[in-house]
Amino acid sequence: MKVLKSPCFDSFEVKGSKFLCFFEPLSINENVRTRQEELRAEHFKCVHVVYASRVLNEFGQIVENQSDDGEPKGSSGAPALNVLRGANIVNAVCYVVRYFGGTLLGVGGLVRAYSNAVNLGINKAYEFDLLIDYVKKESFFLDLEYSQVNKISYILDKLEIKYNKEFGINVRFILELSESEKENLEKELSESMLKLKEYKG
């Protein structure tokens, strides 16, 4: 399976209609409709904002979603989703914004157009090396004294591990770690006597 590191964009035109593909990373907690409405507001002259998404839930199951957004049923969201499936991409969403060019494309034409839009987004992602192999990660946390924050931040940055911080009496670092990242971090932490704990959210 592949995941997308950061967003990318491509577009094309067919019979006067413009199709803009916004290919973006997605997590199970994000609502695709929120971004759909943002794009609709940004492109207020567009006629449709179709989307297709595939995301892994906490049980490792792939949750799929798609919307024709007023296009004929099965002509847009489903073909877009099929392209994502075929490319074995997860934790990503494709939004396709359509500006109508005055010529009806028919169901077959729409299927081709929306499939092409998603393919262009995927090709662009490969071109810029944005698609990488999916690696399973689990959530952990570290509770630190304020005096330890700079040292641990330095270690995490050195290992290129992303983290979120919560401030209270102590500072809690919340981490998403692969097995190898966890092993490397535990080696670094051994001198500090700090222990990673599983984060349940």
C-alpha positions as CSV (number, residue, x, y, z in Angstrom):
1,M,0.0,0.0,0.0
2,K,1.1,3.6,-0.7
3,V,0.4,6.8,1.3
4,L,0.8,10.4,0.2
5,K,3.3,12.6,2.0
6,S,1.9,16.0,1.0
7,P,-0.7,17.4,-1.3
8,C,-0.3,17.9,-5.0
9,F,-2.4,19.3,-7.9
10,D,-3.0,18.8,-11.6
11,S,-5.7,19.8,-14.1
12,F,-6.8,19.3,-17.7
13,E,-9.6,20.3,-20.0
14,V,-12.0,18.3,-22.2
15,K,-14.6,19.8,-24.5
16,G,-14.4,23.1,-22.6
17,S,-14.9,21.6,-19.2
18,K,-12.0,22.1,-16.7
19,F,-11.2,19.4,-14.2
20,L,-8.9,20.3,-11.3
21,C,-7.5,17.4,-9.2
22,F,-6.6,18.1,-5.6
23,F,-4.8,15.0,-4.3
24,E,-4.3,15.2,-0.5
25,P,-3.3,13.1,2.5
26,L,-6.2,12.1,4.8
27,S,-6.6,10.6,8.3
28,I,-9.5,8.7,9.7
29,N,-10.4,11.7,11.9
30,E,-10.8,14.2,9.1
31,N,-14.1,15.0,7.5
32,V,-13.8,15.0,3.7
33,R,-17.0,17.1,3.4
34,T,-15.4,20.0,5.2
35,R,-12.6,20.3,2.6
36,Q,-15.2,19.7,-0.2
37,E,-17.1,22.8,1.0
38,E,-13.9,24.8,1.3
39,L,-13.1,23.9,-2.4
40,R,-16.6,24.8,-3.4
41,A,-16.3,28.2,-1.7
42,E,-12.8,28.8,-3.4
43,H,-14.1,27.8,-6.8
44,F,-17.6,29.3,-6.5
45,K,-18.2,29.2,-10.3
46,C,-17.6,25.4,-10.4
47,V,-20.5,23.0,-10.9
48,H,-19.3,20.0,-9.0
49,V,-16.7,19.0,-6.4
50,V,-16.5,15.2,-6.6
51,Y,-14.3,13.2,-4.2
52,A,-13.1,9.7,-3.5
53,S,-11.2,8.6,-0.4
54,R,-9.6,5.5,1.1
55,V,-8.4,5.6,4.7
56,L,-7.3,3.0,7.3
57,N,-9.2,3.0,10.6
58,E,-7.8,2.0,14.0
59,F,-8.4,-1.7,13.2
60,G,-6.4,-1.6,10.0
61,Q,-9.5,-1.8,7.8
62,I,-9.8,0.3,4.7
63,V,-12.8,2.7,4.9
64,E,-13.8,4.0,1.4
65,N,-16.0,7.0,0.6
66,Q,-17.0,8.8,-2.6
67,S,-19.5,11.4,-3.9
68,D,-20.8,12.2,-7.3
69,D,-21.9,15.6,-6.1
70,G,-24.7,16.0,-8.5
71,E,-23.1,14.3,-11.5
72,P,-25.0,11.3,-12.9
73,K,-24.9,8.4,-10.4
74,G,-21.8,6.2,-10.8
75,S,-20.2,8.5,-13.4
76,S,-17.6,10.3,-11.2
77,G,-17.1,9.3,-7.5
78,A,-17.0,5.5,-8.2
79,P,-14.6,5.7,-11.1
80,A,-12.3,8.1,-9.1
81,L,-12.4,5.6,-6.2
82,N,-11.6,2.7,-8.5
83,V,-8.4,4.5,-9.6
84,L,-7.3,4.9,-6.0
85,R,-8.1,1.2,-5.4
86,G,-6.1,0.2,-8.5
87,A,-3.1,2.2,-7.3
88,N,-3.4,0.6,-3.8
89,I,-3.4,4.0,-2.2
90,V,-4.7,4.6,1.4
91,N,-4.9,7.6,3.8
92,A,-5.6,9.9,0.8
93,V,-8.4,11.7,-0.9
94,C,-8.9,13.1,-4.4
95,Y,-11.2,16.1,-4.9
96,V,-12.0,16.8,-8.5
97,V,-13.4,20.3,-9.1
98,R,-15.3,20.7,-12.4
99,Y,-16.0,23.9,-14.3
100,F,-18.7,23.2,-17.0
101,G,-17.7,24.1,-20.5
102,G,-21.1,24.0,-22.2
103,T,-20.9,20.6,-23.7
104,L,-22.4,17.5,-22.0
105,L,-19.9,14.7,-21.8
106,G,-22.3,11.8,-21.3
107,V,-21.8,9.1,-18.6
108,G,-18.9,7.4,-20.5
109,G,-17.2,10.8,-21.0
110,L,-17.6,11.6,-17.3
111,V,-16.2,8.3,-16.3
112,R,-13.1,8.8,-18.4
113,A,-12.7,12.4,-17.3
114,Y,-12.9,11.8,-13.6
115,S,-10.7,8.7,-13.8
116,N,-8.2,10.7,-15.8
117,A,-8.2,13.5,-13.2
118,V,-7.3,11.1,-10.4
119,N,-4.6,9.4,-12.6
120,L,-3.1,12.8,-13.2
121,G,-3.0,13.5,-9.5
122,I,-1.3,10.1,-8.8
123,N,1.2,10.6,-11.6
124,K,2.0,14.1,-10.3
125,A,2.6,12.6,-6.8
126,Y,5.0,10.0,-8.3
127,E,6.8,12.7,-10.3
128,F,7.5,14.6,-7.1
129,D,8.2,11.5,-5.0
130,L,5.2,12.1,-2.7
131,L,3.9,8.5,-2.6
132,I,5.7,6.2,-0.2
133,D,5.1,2.7,1.2
134,Y,2.7,2.5,4.1
135,V,4.3,1.6,7.4
136,K,2.1,0.7,10.3
137,K,2.5,3.1,13.2
138,E,1.2,3.0,16.8
139,S,0.6,5.9,19.2
140,F,2.9,6.4,22.3
141,F,3.5,9.2,24.8
142,L,6.2,10.5,27.0
143,D,5.5,12.5,30.1
144,L,8.4,15.0,30.8
145,E,9.5,17.6,33.2
146,Y,9.7,21.0,31.6
147,S,13.5,20.9,32.1
148,Q,13.7,17.8,29.8
149,V,11.7,19.3,26.9
150,N,14.6,20.8,24.9
151,K,16.8,17.6,25.2
152,I,13.9,15.3,24.1
153,S,12.9,17.7,21.3
154,Y,16.5,17.6,20.0
155,I,16.5,13.8,20.0
156,L,13.1,13.6,18.2
157,D,14.2,16.1,15.6
158,K,17.5,14.2,15.0
159,L,15.5,11.0,14.5
160,E,13.0,12.9,12.3
161,I,10.1,11.8,14.5
162,K,7.0,14.0,14.4
163,Y,5.3,14.8,17.7
164,N,2.5,16.8,19.3
165,K,2.8,18.4,22.8
166,E,0.3,18.8,25.5
167,F,1.1,21.2,28.4
168,G,0.0,20.6,32.0
169,I,1.9,20.1,35.2
170,N,4.3,18.2,33.0
171,V,4.7,18.1,29.2
172,R,3.2,15.2,27.3
173,F,4.8,14.3,23.9
174,I,2.5,12.3,21.7
175,L,4.2,10.2,19.0
176,E,3.2,8.0,16.0
177,L,6.0,5.4,15.7
178,S,6.8,2.5,13.4
179,E,8.5,-0.5,15.0
180,S,12.0,0.7,13.9
181,E,11.4,4.3,15.0
182,K,10.3,3.0,18.4
183,E,13.5,0.9,18.8
184,N,15.7,3.8,17.8
185,L,14.0,6.2,20.2
186,E,14.2,3.7,23.1
187,K,18.0,3.4,22.6
188,E,18.3,7.2,22.7
189,L,16.0,7.4,25.8
190,S,17.8,4.7,27.8
191,E,20.2,7.1,29.5
192,S,17.3,9.5,30.4
193,M,15.4,6.6,32.2
194,L,12.3,7.7,30.2
195,K,9.8,5.0,29.1
196,L,7.5,5.1,26.1
197,K,3.9,4.3,27.0
198,E,1.0,3.3,24.7
199,Y,-1.3,6.2,23.9
200,K,-5.0,5.3,23.9
201,G,-6.2,8.8,23.0
